[in-house]
Amino acid sequence: MKILGIYGSPRKGGNSDLLLDALLEAAREAGAETQAIYARDYKISGCRECGGCDKTGKCVVKDEMQDLYPILKEADAIVTAGPIFFYNFPAQLKAIIDRTQAMWSDRLLKKGQGPSAPYESGTGYAIGVGATRGKNLFEGCELTCKYFYDAMDMEYGGGIFFRRVEDKGAVLEHEDAMDQARELGRKIVKGG
């Protein structure tokens, strides 16, 4: 099994990074192959909504996103992690997500416009960390992940979310956050 971790935080070594590190380490210990993408390290433009991918399933924008498409396609499971900025993921991560529009177009070209067949490319998960305690704090990132994974023909398998975590490293003080991350890593390898 190949698990891809997408690090969405612009802050290196921040709380969502620490959680995803723990998850991927547990997944490797359980026998998975893992790979990491750090959104902050890529220069990726936003989707132009030009319709260029509608006929070919390929994005016409030539930037570093072109390097990520094959990596996204090879993964059996993807875990997207990031802090919550205004009830969603940061712009660096959102650019990657938006650019999977080409993968959605490719999926439609291959499967047709009718009702979608069952997901065939795996399962995606989310890790979210937010400073506030708002009731709807993670709804934006969960909906985004659901449709991000759908574009890649993946099912959304849920995630782990932590409120009132802001300062760098503060998640380490959260009672069982790291244990939850490791448990999710093992669960993904076991197929659930």
N, C-alpha and C positions, 0 to 999 in steps of 0.2 A: 504494500500500500504506500502511495506517495501523498504526503500531506504538505500543502503549501501554506505558509504563514505570511499574511500580508500585514506588515507593520505600518499603521496609518498615522502615527503621531509625528508631528514635526519636531518634537523634543526627543532627542536621543537618550535612551535609558530611562524613559519616563514610566509611568505606572502601567500603561497598556503594553509597553515593550516587556516589562518584567513578567506580566501575566502570560504573554505569548511565549516568552522564553521558557517558562515553566511548563506550559502545555506541550511545546515541541520537544522538550527534553524528555518528558514522560512518554510521549508518542514514540520517540526513538528507542527508549528503554523497553517499550512494548513491541518493538520489532518493525516500526514504520521507517521509511525513508522520508526525510524532511528537507524542505527548501524554504528559504526566506526571501521576501521582497520588502525593501524599505521604501515606501512611497516618497519619503523625503529626499532620496538619492536620485530620483528620476526627473527629467525635464519633460513633462507631458502637458500638452495643450488640452483645453477643454474640447468637448465635442462641438463641431461647427454646425451640426444639424443640416448638413448640405445634401443628404440623401445619397451620397456617393456609394455607401455600402449596401444600399437597397438592391442593387442588381448583381453584386458580386460577393457580398458577405465579407468584404475586405474594407478596412478603413483607408481612406485616401490621404489622411494626414500622416506624413512621414516624420516621426519623432521617436523618442525612446519607448513609446507604447508598443511599437512594432516588435521590440525585444520581449515584451511581456506576453503577447498573445500565445506563443507556443508553450510558455510555462504554465499559463492558466489552463490550457487545453490538456496538458499532461497530468494534472493533479487529479487524484481520486477524491480528495477532500481539501477544502480550503477553509482557513480560519482567518477572518478579517478582524483586526483589533485596532482600536483607536479611542482617543478621548472624545468627549462630546463637546462640540462647539455649536451653540445655538440649536440644540436638539438634533444634531446630526454629526457626521464625521467631518474632519478637517478637509480643506480644499485639495490638498495634495492627494489624499486618498480618493476623494470624490471625483477627481479628474480621471483616475484609473477606472472607477466604477462607471462613469458616464461613457467612457470610450469603449466599453463592452457592448455598446449599441451595435457595433459591427458583428459581434458574435451572435447577438439576437437576430440580426438580419440574416446571417448565415444559417442559423437554426430554422428560420422561417422558410428560407429557400430550400433547405434539405427536407423539412417535414411538412411543408405546406401551411396554408392559412387556417386549416380546420382545427378542431380541438387537439391540444397537445397530447402526444403520447406520454406515458410515464417518463419521469426523468431518467436519463440514461448515462449521465456523466458523473454522478457522485452526489455528495452532500456538502453543503457549506454551513459554517457556524460563525458566530459573532462574539466578540469581547468588547464591552463598552465600559468606560470609566467616566464618571461625571462629578463635578464639584458640588452641584446642588442636590437637593433631595426631592425635586419635583416629581409628581406622580407620573407624568408622561415623558420623563427625561429620555428614555431609550426607545420610544415608539418610532421616532424618525430613523434611527440607525437600523432598527429591526426591519422596518418596511423597505428601506434602501437595500439591506442585505437580501431580503426575500426576492426582490426583483433583479438584483445584481446576479444572484445565483441562478434565477430563472433564465436570464439571458444566456447563461452558459450551460443550460440544460441540467442544472443541479437543483436538488431539493434543499430547502432551508431547514436545518436541524435544530435551530434555537441557539442559545448561547448563555453566557454568564455576564452579569452586569453589576457594577458597584457604584453606589451613590456616596456623596460626601468624601470623595478622594480627589485631592487637588495637588498638593505639594509633591515635588519629585520624590519618589520612594514611599509615599504615604500608604500605598496599597500594602506594603509589607506589615503595616500596623493593623490592617483590616483582619479581623479574627481568623478567617479561614480562606481568604481569597486565593492564596497560592495553592492550597490543597484543592480548591475547586477547579483551578486551572489544570493542575496535574490530572485530576480525575477526568476532566473532559478530554484531555489528550489520550488517556487510556481507553475511554469510552469510544472515541472515534476509531481507534485501531480495532477495537472489538466489533465495530460495525453498527454502533448505535448512537 
